[in-house]
Amino acid sequence: MTQTASPTEYAGIAAFEAHVGEHLGYSGWREVTQKEIDLFAEATGDHQWIHVDTEKSAKGPYGKTIAHGYLTLSLVPILVQQIYRVTGLSMQVNYGVDKLRFPAPVPVDSRIRAGAELIRVDRTGTGARATVRVTVEVEGSDRPACVVDTIAAMVD
């Protein structure tokens, strides 16, 4: 079950840029299920036992299966869209990521949420590139599951 949050809207790049250095908020909590893990394994061909073999994983280091790191990363957009939205753009696309890390696992059936911090906004000829540090937390864990600096290209 996914718990959603209402995103904060920023009217254009300048309004968003005014918040550089600030924490933008948190998404709602989202459960990561074995079905999602299995579907991700099918889509990527990554069938490592730690993700898909529930019996073997029960005896493994985490006591259950864990989500793929890249599955966790792939959930960042759905979590971030609950945190903020920049309106008035003609286009916004993923430009890339920097400093991607997976400090802790996401055990099956655990809940995750994202927090976002606006690191920088670099103006370009047609708009800007915004770098947002996204930290994916696992409920009850003292270490994040994923920390990534996402970069979005925004066109006025």
Buried (B, 14 or more C-beta within 10 A) or exposed (E): EEEEBEBBEBEBBEEBBEBEEEEBBBBBBBBBBBEBBBEBBEEEEBEEEBBBBBEEBEEBEEEBBBBBBBBBBBBBEEBBBBBBBBEBBEEBEEBEBEEBEBEBBBBBEBBBBBBBBBBBBEEEEEBBBBBBBBBBBBEEBEEBBBBBBBBBBBBE
